[in-house]
Amino acid sequence: MKENLTPKTYDQIPEYMLSLDAFSQWLGIEIIEVRKGYCKVKMTVRKEMLNSMKKAHGGITYSLADTAFGFATNTYGNKAVSIETSINHVEALEEGDVIVAESDVKSQKNKLGFYIVEVKKEDQLVALFKGVTYKTSAKW
């Protein structure tokens, strides 16, 4: 979707957001699946994403999870922003690892939403992210 086009349906919102998000593009994030309150994305860990111990920097896993979270929260049609997030890093990642983040709504009220994001390498959980979002009155 081009930058000057606005999304017409909920499932177009994450693609539109990605088109405006230079950081997520640099990460190489690809959208796999979108439903209301849900988004699944993936990326590959590259050499420039490694820390001094030759493992993926924790910010890389966090950023992938945060992107999935942000895309999922915005599928309701209103612009939503995170107000609290946290992550638990379970397993270290290395260059070449392909990781998938799956964000799913657990509770969406009028303004507040609660989401869990699982980050996996194949079937192995590598990080668990929790996010709280605030839905604004602004429409996409």
FIKOLZA-1660 file (N, C-alpha, C; in steps of 0.1 Angstrom, whole numbers, plus 5000, padded with zeros to 4 digits):
% residues 140
   i   px   py   pz ch aa at
   1 5009 4988 5000  A  M  N
   1 5000 5000 5000  A  M CA
   1 5009 5012 5000  A  M  C
   2 5006 5022 4991  A  K  N
   2 5014 5034 4990  A  K CA
   2 5011 5043 5002  A  K  C
   3 5021 5051 5005  A  E  N
   3 5021 5061 5016  A  E CA
   3 5009 5070 5015  A  E  C
   4 5005 5074 5003  A  N  N
   4 4995 5084 5002  A  N CA
   4 4981 5078 5002  A  N  C
   5 4980 5065 5002  A  L  N
   5 4967 5059 5003  A  L CA
   5 4963 5055 5017  A  L  C
   6 4951 5057 5021  A  T  N
   6 4946 5054 5034  A  T CA
   6 4940 5040 5034  A  T  C
   7 4941 5032 5044  A  P  N
   7 4935 5019 5045  A  P CA
   7 4920 5020 5045  A  P  C
   8 4914 5010 5038  A  K  N
   8 4899 5010 5037  A  K CA
   8 4893 5000 5046  A  K  C
   9 4901 4989 5049  A  T  N
   9 4895 4979 5058  A  T CA
   9 4906 4976 5069  A  T  C
  10 4901 4969 5080  A  Y  N
  10 4910 4967 5091  A  Y CA
  10 4922 4959 5088  A  Y  C
  11 4921 4950 5078  A  D  N
  11 4933 4942 5075  A  D CA
  11 4943 4949 5066  A  D  C
  12 4940 4961 5061  A  Q  N
  12 4949 4969 5054  A  Q CA
  12 4958 4978 5063  A  Q  C
  13 4953 4980 5075  A  I  N
  13 4959 4990 5084  A  I CA
  13 4974 4986 5088  A  I  C
  14 4977 4973 5091  A  P  N
  14 4991 4970 5094  A  P CA
  14 5000 4972 5082  A  P  C
  15 4996 4969 5070  A  E  N
  15 5004 4971 5058  A  E CA
  15 5007 4986 5056  A  E  C
  16 4996 4994 5058  A  Y  N
  16 4998 5008 5057  A  Y CA
  16 5008 5013 5068  A  Y  C
  17 5006 5009 5080  A  M  N
  17 5015 5013 5091  A  M CA
  17 5029 5009 5088  A  M  C
  18 5032 4997 5082  A  L  N
  18 5045 4992 5079  A  L CA
  18 5051 5001 5068  A  L  C
  19 5043 5006 5058  A  S  N
  19 5048 5014 5048  A  S CA
  19 5053 5028 5053  A  S  C
  20 5049 5032 5065  A  L  N
  20 5053 5044 5071  A  L CA
  20 5064 5043 5082  A  L  C
  21 5067 5030 5084  A  D  N
  21 5076 5027 5096  A  D CA
  21 5090 5023 5091  A  D  C
  22 5099 5032 5090  A  A  N
  22 5113 5030 5085  A  A CA
  22 5120 5020 5093  A  A  C
  23 5118 5020 5107  A  F  N
  23 5125 5011 5116  A  F CA
  23 5121 4997 5113  A  F  C
  24 5108 4994 5113  A  S  N
  24 5103 4981 5111  A  S CA
  24 5108 4976 5097  A  S  C
  25 5108 4985 5087  A  Q  N
  25 5113 4981 5074  A  Q CA
  25 5128 4977 5075  A  Q  C
  26 5136 4985 5082  A  W  N
  26 5150 4981 5084  A  W CA
  26 5152 4968 5091  A  W  C
  27 5143 4965 5100  A  L  N
  27 5144 4952 5107  A  L CA
  27 5141 4940 5097  A  L  C
  28 5134 4943 5086  A  G  N
  28 5130 4933 5076  A  G CA
  28 5117 4926 5080  A  G  C
  29 5109 4933 5088  A  I  N
  29 5096 4927 5092  A  I CA
  29 5087 4924 5081  A  I  C
  30 5081 4913 5080  A  E  N
  30 5071 4909 5070  A  E CA
  30 5058 4905 5078  A  E  C
  31 5047 4910 5073  A  I  N
  31 5034 4906 5078  A  I CA
  31 5029 4893 5073  A  I  C
  32 5026 4884 5082  A  I  N
  32 5021 4870 5077  A  I CA
  32 5006 4869 5078  A  I  C
  33 5000 4874 5088  A  E  N
  33 4986 4872 5090  A  E CA
  33 4980 4883 5098  A  E  C
  34 4968 4888 5095  A  V  N
  34 4961 4898 5102  A  V CA
  34 4946 4895 5104  A  V  C
  35 4941 4896 5116  A  R  N
  35 4927 4896 5119  A  R CA
  35 4924 4907 5129  A  R  C
  36 4912 4910 5132  A  K  N
  36 4909 4920 5142  A  K CA
  36 4915 4916 5155  A  K  C
  37 4923 4925 5161  A  G  N
  37 4930 4922 5174  A  G CA
  37 4941 4912 5173  A  G  C
  38 4946 4909 5161  A  Y  N
  38 4956 4899 5159  A  Y CA
  38 4966 4902 5148  A  Y  C
  39 4978 4900 5150  A  C  N
  39 4988 4902 5139  A  C CA
  39 5000 4892 5141  A  C  C
  40 5004 4886 5130  A  K  N
  40 5016 4877 5131  A  K CA
  40 5026 4883 5121  A  K  C
  41 5038 4885 5126  A  V  N
  41 5049 4890 5117  A  V CA
  41 5062 4882 5119  A  V  C
  42 5071 4883 5110  A  K  N
  42 5084 4876 5111  A  K CA
  42 5095 4884 5106  A  K  C
  43 5107 4880 5110  A  M  N
  43 5119 4886 5105  A  M CA
  43 5131 4876 5107  A  M  C
  44 5142 4880 5101  A  T  N
  44 5155 4872 5102  A  T CA
  44 5165 4880 5110  A  T  C
  45 5172 4874 5120  A  V  N
  45 5182 4881 5127  A  V CA
  45 5195 4882 5118  A  V  C
  46 5199 4895 5117  A  R  N
  46 5211 4898 5109  A  R CA
  46 5223 4901 5117  A  R  C
  47 5235 4901 5112  A  K  N
  47 5248 4903 5119  A  K CA
  47 5247 4917 5126  A  K  C
  48 5242 4927 5120  A  E  N
  48 5242 4940 5126  A  E CA
  48 5232 4941 5138  A  E  C
  49 5225 4931 5141  A  M  N
  49 5215 4930 5152  A  M CA
  49 5221 4923 5164  A  M  C
  50 5234 4919 5163  A  L  N
  50 5240 4911 5174  A  L CA
  50 5247 4920 5184  A  L  C
  51 5247 4915 5197  A  N  N
  51 5254 4923 5207  A  N CA
  51 5268 4918 5208  A  N  C
  52 5275 4922 5219  A  S  N
  52 5289 4918 5221  A  S CA
  52 5292 4903 5223  A  S  C
  53 5281 4896 5226  A  M  N
  53 5282 4882 5229  A  M CA
  53 5278 4873 5217  A  M  C
  54 5276 4880 5205  A  K  N
  54 5272 4874 5193  A  K CA
  54 5258 4868 5193  A  K  C
  55 5250 4874 5202  A  K  N
  55 5236 4870 5203  A  K CA
  55 5227 4882 5199  A  K  C
  56 5215 4879 5195  A  A  N
  56 5206 4890 5191  A  A CA
  56 5204 4899 5203  A  A  C
  57 5206 4912 5200  A  H  N
  57 5204 4922 5211  A  H CA
  57 5189 4921 5215  A  H  C
  58 5187 4922 5228  A  G  N
  58 5173 4921 5234  A  G CA
  58 5163 4931 5227  A  G  C
  59 5168 4942 5223  A  G  N
  59 5160 4952 5216  A  G CA
  59 5154 4947 5203  A  G  C
  60 5161 4938 5197  A  I  N
  60 5156 4932 5184  A  I CA
  60 5143 4924 5186  A  I  C
  61 5144 4915 5196  A  T  N
  61 5132 4907 5199  A  T CA
  61 5121 4916 5204  A  T  C
  62 5124 4926 5213  A  Y  N
  62 5114 4935 5218  A  Y CA
  62 5108 4943 5206  A  Y  C
  63 5116 4948 5197  A  S  N
  63 5111 4955 5186  A  S CA
  63 5101 4947 5177  A  S  C
  64 5104 4935 5174  A  L  N
  64 5096 4926 5166  A  L CA
  64 5082 4925 5174  A  L  C
  65 5083 4921 5187  A  A  N
  65 5071 4920 5194  A  A CA
  65 5062 4932 5195  A  A  C
  66 5069 4944 5197  A  D  N
  66 5062 4957 5198  A  D CA
  66 5056 4960 5185  A  D  C
  67 5062 4957 5174  A  T  N
  67 5056 4959 5161  A  T CA
  67 5043 4951 5159  A  T  C
  68 5044 4938 5162  A  A  N
  68 5032 4929 5161  A  A CA
  68 5021 4935 5170  A  A  C
  69 5024 4939 5182  A  F  N
  69 5015 4944 5191  A  F CA
  69 5008 4957 5186  A  F  C
  70 5017 4966 5181  A  G  N
  70 5011 4978 5175  A  G CA
  70 5002 4976 5163  A  G  C
  71 5006 4967 5154  A  F  N
  71 4997 4964 5143  A  F CA
  71 4984 4958 5147  A  F  C
  72 4984 4949 5157  A  A  N
  72 4972 4942 5162  A  A CA
  72 4963 4952 5168  A  A  C
  73 4968 4961 5176  A  T  N
  73 4960 4970 5184  A  T CA
  73 4953 4980 5175  A  T  C
  74 4958 4982 5163  A  N  N
  74 4952 4992 5154  A  N CA
  74 4942 4986 5144  A  N  C
  75 4940 4973 5145  A  T  N
  75 4931 4967 5135  A  T CA
  75 4916 4970 5138  A  T  C
  76 4913 4977 5149  A  Y  N
  76 4900 4981 5152  A  Y CA
  76 4895 4994 5145  A  Y  C
  77 4905 5000 5138  A  G  N
  77 4902 5012 5130  A  G CA
  77 4905 5025 5136  A  G  C
  78 4907 5025 5149  A  N  N
  78 4912 5037 5156  A  N CA
  78 4927 5037 5158  A  N  C
  79 4933 5048 5158  A  K  N
  79 4947 5049 5161  A  K CA
  79 4949 5045 5176  A  K  C
  80 4957 5036 5179  A  A  N
  80 4960 5031 5193  A  A CA
  80 4975 5032 5196  A  A  C
  81 4978 5035 5208  A  V  N
  81 4992 5037 5212  A  V CA
  81 4994 5029 5225  A  V  C
  82 5007 5024 5226  A  S  N
  82 5010 5016 5238  A  S CA
  82 5011 5025 5250  A  S  C
  83 5007 5021 5262  A  I  N
  83 5009 5028 5274  A  I CA
  83 5017 5020 5284  A  I  C
  84 5019 5007 5282  A  E  N
  84 5028 4999 5290  A  E CA
  84 5031 4987 5283  A  E  C
  85 5044 4983 5284  A  T  N
  85 5048 4970 5278  A  T CA
  85 5059 4964 5286  A  T  C
  86 5061 4951 5285  A  S  N
  86 5072 4944 5292  A  S CA
  86 5075 4931 5284  A  S  C
  87 5087 4926 5286  A  I  N
  87 5091 4914 5279  A  I CA
  87 5099 4905 5288  A  I  C
  88 5098 4893 5286  A  N  N
  88 5107 4883 5292  A  N CA
  88 5114 4876 5281  A  N  C
  89 5127 4876 5281  A  H  N
  89 5136 4869 5272  A  H CA
  89 5138 4855 5277  A  H  C
  90 5134 4845 5269  A  V  N
  90 5135 4831 5274  A  V CA
  90 5147 4824 5268  A  V  C
  91 5150 4826 5255  A  E  N
  91 5161 4820 5248  A  E CA
  91 5169 4830 5240  A  E  C
  92 5182 4828 5239  A  A  N
  92 5191 4837 5231  A  A CA
  92 5189 4833 5216  A  A  C
  93 5191 4843 5208  A  L  N
  93 5190 4841 5193  A  L CA
  93 5203 4844 5187  A  L  C
  94 5205 4838 5175  A  E  N
  94 5218 4840 5168  A  E CA
  94 5215 4845 5154  A  E  C
  95 5226 4849 5147  A  E  N
  95 5225 4854 5133  A  E CA
  95 5218 4843 5125  A  E  C
  96 5209 4847 5116  A  G  N
  96 5202 4837 5107  A  G CA
  96 5190 4831 5113  A  G  C
  97 5187 4833 5126  A  D  N
  97 5175 4828 5132  A  D CA
  97 5163 4835 5126  A  D  C
  98 5153 4828 5122  A  V  N
  98 5140 4834 5118  A  V CA
  98 5131 4833 5129  A  V  C
  99 5125 4845 5133  A  I  N
  99 5116 4846 5145  A  I CA
  99 5103 4851 5140  A  I  C
 100 5093 4846 5147  A  V  N
 100 5079 4850 5144  A  V CA
 100 5072 4855 5157  A  V  C
 101 5066 4867 5156  A  A  N
 101 5058 4872 5167  A  A CA
 101 5044 4872 5164  A  A  C
 102 5036 4867 5174  A  E  N
 102 5022 4865 5172  A  E CA
 102 5015 4873 5183  A  E  C
 103 5008 4884 5180  A  S  N
 103 5001 4893 5189  A  S CA
 103 4986 4890 5189  A  S  C
 104 4981 4888 5201  A  D  N
 104 4967 4884 5202  A  D CA
 104 4960 4892 5213  A  D  C
 105 4949 4898 5211  A  V  N
 105 4941 4905 5221  A  V CA
 105 4936 4896 5231  A  V  C
 106 4937 4899 5244  A  K  N
 106 4932 4892 5255  A  K CA
 106 4919 4899 5260  A  K  C
 107 4919 4912 5259  A  S  N
 107 4908 4920 5264  A  S CA
 107 4908 4933 5257  A  S  C
 108 4897 4937 5250  A  Q  N
 108 4897 4950 5244  A  Q CA
 108 4884 4957 5249  A  Q  C
 109 4886 4967 5257  A  K  N
 109 4875 4975 5262  A  K CA
 109 4873 4987 5253  A  K  C
 110 4865 4997 5257  A  N  N
 110 4863 5009 5249  A  N CA
 110 4876 5016 5246  A  N  C
 111 4884 5018 5256  A  K  N
 111 4897 5026 5253  A  K CA
 111 4909 5017 5256  A  K  C
 112 4909 5008 5265  A  L  N
 112 4921 5000 5269  A  L CA
 112 4920 4986 5263  A  L  C
 113 4932 4981 5259  A  G  N
 113 4933 4968 5254  A  G CA
 113 4945 4961 5260  A  G  C
 114 4944 4948 5262  A  F  N
 114 4955 4940 5268  A  F CA
 114 4959 4929 5258  A  F  C
 115 4971 4928 5255  A  Y  N
 115 4976 4919 5245  A  Y CA
 115 4988 4911 5250  A  Y  C
 116 4989 4899 5245  A  I  N
 116 5001 4890 5247  A  I CA
 116 5007 4887 5234  A  I  C
 117 5020 4888 5233  A  V  N
 117 5028 4885 5221  A  V CA
 117 5038 4874 5224  A  V  C
 118 5037 4863 5217  A  E  N
 118 5046 4852 5218  A  E CA
 118 5056 4853 5206  A  E  C
 119 5069 4853 5210  A  V  N
 119 5079 4853 5199  A  V CA
 119 5086 4839 5199  A  V  C
 120 5086 4833 5187  A  K  N
 120 5091 4820 5186  A  K CA
 120 5101 4818 5175  A  K  C
 121 5110 4809 5177  A  K  N
 121 5119 4804 5166  A  K CA
 121 5114 4790 5164  A  K  C
 122 5108 4787 5152  A  E  N
 122 5101 4775 5149  A  E CA
 122 5091 4773 5160  A  E  C
 123 5091 4762 5167  A  D  N
 123 5080 4760 5178  A  D CA
 123 5085 4764 5192  A  D  C
 124 5097 4769 5193  A  Q  N
 124 5103 4772 5206  A  Q CA
 124 5100 4787 5210  A  Q  C
 125 5095 4789 5221  A  L  N
 125 5092 4802 5227  A  L CA
 125 5106 4808 5230  A  L  C
 126 5108 4820 5225  A  V  N
 126 5121 4827 5228  A  V CA
 126 5118 4840 5236  A  V  C
 127 5106 4846 5236  A  A  N
 127 5103 4857 5243  A  A CA
 127 5088 4858 5245  A  A  C
 128 5084 4864 5256  A  L  N
 128 5070 4867 5259  A  L CA
 128 5068 4881 5263  A  L  C
 129 5059 4888 5256  A  F  N
 129 5057 4902 5256  A  F CA
 129 5043 4905 5261  A  F  C
 130 5041 4915 5270  A  K  N
 130 5028 4919 5274  A  K CA
 130 5026 4934 5271  A  K  C
 131 5015 4938 5266  A  G  N
 131 5012 4952 5262  A  G CA
 131 4999 4956 5266  A  G  C
 132 4998 4969 5270  A  V  N
 132 4985 4976 5273  A  V CA
 132 4984 4987 5263  A  V  C
 133 4973 4989 5257  A  T  N
 133 4971 4999 5246  A  T CA
 133 4960 5009 5250  A  T  C
 134 4961 5021 5245  A  Y  N
 134 4950 5031 5246  A  Y CA
 134 4945 5034 5232  A  Y  C
 135 4932 5032 5230  A  K  N
 135 4926 5035 5217  A  K CA
 135 4921 5049 5217  A  K  C
 136 4927 5057 5207  A  T  N
 136 4923 5071 5206  A  T CA
 136 4910 5072 5198  A  T  C
 137 4905 5084 5197  A  S  N
 137 4893 5087 5189  A  S CA
 137 4896 5089 5174  A  S  C
 138 4909 5091 5171  A  A  N
 138 4913 5093 5157  A  A CA
 138 4912 5080 5149  A  A  C
 139 4906 5081 5137  A  K  N
 139 4905 5070 5128  A  K CA
 139 4916 5069 5118  A  K  C
 140 4919 5057 5114  A  W  N
 140 4928 5055 5103  A  W CA
 140 4922 5059 5090  A  W  C
% end
